Amino acid sequence: MERRRAPHARHQRGGSPVEPVTLITGGSTGIGAATARTLLKQGHRVAVTARDADRLSAFSAAAGAGDRLMTIPGDTSDDSHVASAVRQTLQAWGRLDNVIANAGFSLPGILTEHTPEAMRAMVLTNVLGPALLVRETLPHLKESRGRIVIVGSVAGVKNTPGNLYSVTKWAAHALAENTRLLVTQDGVGVTLVAPGMVDTPFWDNRGGRPDDAPTMTAVQIADAIAFALNQPEGVDINHITMRPVGQIN
């Protein structure tokens, strides 16, 4: 059986190197943006999606990556938006090597305090969104023998009272493993990255992160994602759980 090269070592026929193409959802700020910057430095061509077009424009201007970065406004829980992002990426660069399902958000308070509309939006973004991305990209990843990264959370391995966000991340973790079972014999790698507390705009929706809580940086999570993508041929990192030293839960 032919063994899979790491993304940075892909070659065309004749031996000339090919820049890997990576699609990231929720990539205008935080972990997604840090991952995009990390992969651009490694020679990837990167397509980034997010709902906020202004934030995407600001990120693109700051990144200074020219035509190696493409930003695509859209809602990851909308199947037509996901299909359009994949189509635009393929039209621009002709291939797809990696996808990173990063888009997600939390709500303040506990589930008894959430409106049904807010609960529905979070479940659609955090659970349906990654599933739609996997569904839409699998044919192309099978062709490239590529990799999938799903960004979960420590909340997906440890419950806290009334935390509906935790429920959505448990579902995302299950999606990663059942996707791995589905595609590993096709040469597609699947990694679940589950961070603890990270200092990003994620906390804005929750009224800010707890005072004096230990945190990691978005760049540190991005480095873990890149580590998973850059494994040598035949190696698939399936689950990375990360916490800052001092985080108890």
Summary of the structure (lengths in Angstrom):
residues: 249
radius of gyration: 17.3
end to end distance: 42.7
largest distance: 60.4
contacts: 832
relative contact order: 0.15
helix: 48%
strand: 16%
